[in-house]
């Protein structure tokens, strides 16, 4: 058939803290926090498309994702009290001279973007291509500054060419391009490790 179509999606989700997030500990190094809140995510997407029989398909999508109350380790200085200290054996609380890490709800992530996808089929051949532009940012703490999310490219594109050798067998040649992304330098030591 011949036709345009439109699709809208909205979603809410949550991820509760794991037992590790809540109660894990290694003295003077890492601690969970039984007071953690679940991570919450909200997603919205709008897609416009055009399809002509089984020959041509074109889609343009826009989306927005927000994840709140991210769970991660927060570095604590020597002498800081342990949050929810009563949940841990008194013999395992941090030494007054030790830096340590403790799980915390530490910020939020938002990602906004657009994606264009195309697929063309002719006989045994299929050509598919896609490109995505997005902006992914992270906010640490309440009221903190929004910064670009590490390891996330703002531009991604790809293409593939397929050939149907038999009804249930096909060959594909594909490639993918990832734009520049920040990769932070990391030290080789952390509290509790040499």
C-alpha positions in Angstrom: 0.0 0.0 0.0 0.8 3.7 -0.2 0.6 5.8 2.9 1.8 8.2 5.5 1.6 7.3 9.2 2.2 9.0 12.6 3.0 7.4 15.9 3.3 8.9 19.4 4.7 7.1 22.5 4.9 8.1 26.1 6.3 6.0 28.9 7.2 6.0 32.6 9.5 3.5 34.2 11.4 3.0 37.4 14.3 0.8 38.5 14.5 0.1 42.2 17.9 -0.1 43.9 19.5 -3.6 44.0 20.5 -5.4 47.2 24.1 -4.4 46.3 23.1 -0.7 46.0 21.4 -0.9 49.4 23.6 -3.1 51.6 27.0 -4.0 50.0 30.0 -2.9 51.9 33.8 -3.3 52.0 35.3 -1.6 55.0 37.0 1.8 54.3 36.2 1.5 50.6 32.6 1.0 49.4 29.1 1.2 51.1 25.5 0.9 50.0 22.7 3.1 51.3 19.4 1.6 52.5 17.8 5.0 52.0 18.1 5.1 48.2 15.2 6.1 46.1 14.4 4.2 42.8 15.7 5.7 39.5 12.7 7.1 37.5 12.6 7.6 33.7 10.1 9.5 31.5 10.2 9.1 27.7 8.3 10.7 24.8 8.6 10.0 21.1 6.9 11.2 17.9 7.4 9.5 14.6 6.3 10.5 11.1 6.6 7.9 8.3 5.9 7.1 4.7 5.7 3.5 3.3 5.2 2.4 -0.3 4.3 -1.3 -0.5 7.4 -3.5 0.4 9.7 -1.2 -1.7 10.3 2.0 0.2 10.1 3.0 3.9 11.1 6.4 5.4 10.8 7.4 9.1 11.6 10.6 11.0 11.5 10.3 14.8 12.0 12.8 17.6 12.4 11.8 21.2 13.1 13.1 24.7 14.3 11.0 27.7 14.7 12.1 31.3 16.2 9.8 34.0 16.0 11.1 37.6 17.6 10.0 40.9 20.5 8.2 39.2 22.2 5.7 41.6 26.0 5.8 41.7 28.9 6.1 44.0 29.6 9.4 45.7 33.1 10.0 47.0 33.2 10.8 50.8 36.0 12.3 52.7 37.7 10.9 55.8 35.6 11.7 58.8 32.3 12.0 57.0 29.5 10.1 58.7 28.1 7.1 56.8 24.5 7.7 55.6 22.2 5.0 57.3 25.1 4.0 59.5 22.9 1.8 61.7 22.4 -0.6 58.7 26.0 -1.7 58.8 27.9 -3.6 61.5 29.6 -1.2 63.9 33.0 -3.0 63.3 32.7 -2.2 59.5 32.0 1.6 59.6 34.8 3.7 57.9 37.9 4.5 59.9 38.1 8.3 60.7 41.2 8.6 58.5 39.8 6.7 55.4 38.2 8.2 52.3 35.4 6.0 51.0 32.6 5.8 48.4 28.9 5.4 49.2 25.9 4.8 46.9 23.7 7.9 46.5 20.9 9.3 44.3 23.2 11.8 42.6 21.7 13.5 39.6 19.8 13.1 36.3 20.3 12.5 32.6 18.3 13.9 29.7 18.7 13.0 26.0 16.9 14.7 23.2 17.3 13.8 19.5 16.0 13.1 16.1 16.5 10.0 13.9 16.0 9.5 10.2 15.7 6.0 8.8 15.3 4.8 5.2 14.9 1.3 3.6 14.7 0.5 -0.1 14.1 -3.0 -1.5 14.4 -4.1 -5.1 14.4 -7.8 -6.0 16.9 -9.6 -3.8 18.6 -6.4 -2.7 17.9 -4.2 0.3 19.6 -0.9 1.2 19.0 0.6 4.6 20.5 3.8 6.1 20.0 5.8 9.3 21.3 8.9 11.0 20.8 10.2 14.5 21.5 13.6 16.0 21.2 13.9 19.8 22.2 15.9 22.8 22.7 13.9 26.0 23.5 15.8 29.2 24.0 15.0 32.9 23.3 17.0 36.0 25.2 16.1 39.1 23.4 17.0 42.4 20.4 19.2 42.9 20.6 22.4 40.9 24.0 21.5 39.4 25.2 22.5 36.0 24.2 20.4 33.0 27.2 19.0 31.2 27.6 16.7 28.1 27.3 13.0 28.9 30.6 11.1 28.6 30.9 8.3 26.1 27.9 9.7 24.1 28.2 10.8 20.4 26.0 13.6 19.2 26.0 12.1 15.7 25.7 8.4 14.7 25.1 7.1 11.2 25.0 3.7 9.5 24.2 1.9 6.3 23.8 -1.7 5.2 23.4 -3.6 1.9 21.7 -6.9 2.0 21.3 -9.7 -0.7 18.9 -12.6 -0.4 20.8 -15.6 -1.5 17.9 -18.0 -0.7 14.5 -17.4 0.8 15.9 -17.9 4.4 19.5 -17.0 3.8 20.9 -13.4 3.2 24.2 -11.7 3.2 24.8 -8.2 4.7 27.5 -5.7 4.5 27.1 -2.9 7.1 29.0 0.0 8.5 28.5 2.4 11.3 30.0 5.9 12.1 30.2 7.4 15.6 31.0 11.1 16.0 33.4 12.5 18.6 32.6 11.8 22.2 34.3 12.7 25.5 36.1 9.9 27.3 37.2 11.1 30.8 40.6 10.1 32.1 40.5 7.8 35.1 42.9 7.1 37.9 44.0 3.5 38.5 43.2 3.5 42.2 40.2 4.2 44.4 39.6 4.0 48.1 40.2 0.4 49.3 42.3 -0.5 46.3 46.1 -0.1 45.8 
